[in-house]
Amino acid sequence: QVKLVESGGGLVQPGGSLRLSCAASGDIFSIYVMNWYRQSPGKQREFVAGQTIHGETKYADFVKGRFTVSRDNAKNTVYLQMSSLKPEDTAFYYCNAQISTTGESNYYWGQGTQVTVSS
């Protein structure tokens, strides 16, 4: 059974920084891509950033230059370093990963972590 667990959310003032972590555990053969999504009340879940196993990264336009995604493949962990945070970054942040277990590959989601940007 595969599990994704996010951590690192919290309350931060505008202009501040936070680092989110997402650790995958279970019967994992490989993780092709690990992504971050977010969802605010009344809005659809949206892609934030992601990194493949080869190190290729992708960012949503609204976080370019402010957020950095990175991975520790040995630990099956992805990070999201968030800087210059704005109130509009307030959302539940979810980890998503394409994980291969014995015999199959699926996308998995974590339960999310709340990020609140407010003075």
Protein Blocks (a to p, Z undefined) as FASTA:
>chain_A
ZZdddehiacddehiacddddddedjdfbdfbacdddddehiacddfbdcdfkopacddf
klgokaccdddfklopacdddehiafklgccdddddddddehiacddddebjaddddZZ
